[in-house]
Amino acid sequence: MSAIADLLQQKAGLSPDKAQEVEQVVVQHIMSRVPPEFQGMLSSVLGTGCSTAEGESAAAESGGLGSLLGAATSFLGSKG
């Protein structure tokens, strides 16, 4: 399980299955708003292992994911 799903369980009280489901929705939304050339890098930072538009897969784990996710959603929210 990724650090994002762990945070969703701890902070929002979600079950493990629901946390993973929410994580997938959020990551897919963020990835849909990021240019394809940056998707691999973002996937690596998020540690989700999501496939990019080029078919590459990244599964690197990284610290500080909660603050990164919060900053990303704030940034994307302010754009819209």
Beta strands, then each sheet from edge to edge (+ up, - down):
end
